[in-house]
Amino acid sequence: QVQLVESGGGLVQPGGSLRLSCAASRSISAFNAMGWYRQAPGKQRDLVATITSAGSTNYADSVKGRFTISRDNAKNTVYLQMNSLKPEDTAVYYCNAVVVLITTYKYWGQGTQVTVSS
């Protein structure tokens, strides 16, 4: 079983920055991809950013140029640097890991709250 533990959420003013971390219980090199998703109250969970084992990244249009996803294989951790935060970025942010074998396995963290408000 894989455990993903997010941290780094909190309350920040508009225009501010936060860095989220996702620590995995096993080597992240084993994952085909990892990513961040977010879910605002009453809305569906949406993709924010992903990074593959090869280092390729993908971002939602709403965060391009403001958020950066990165990974540190030595620390088994994936990060999401969030700059120029807006109130509409307020949501619970979830870490995700995917392993593709014969079956695709998806793992989720418990989520961390990000609130952007003055």
Secondary structure, DSSP 8 states (H G I E B T S, - for coil): ---EEEE--EEE-TT--EEEEEEESS-GGG-SEEEEEEE-TTS--EEEEEEETT--EEE-GGGTTTEEEEEEGGGTEEEEEE-S--GGG-EEEEEEEEEESSSEEEEE---EEEEE--
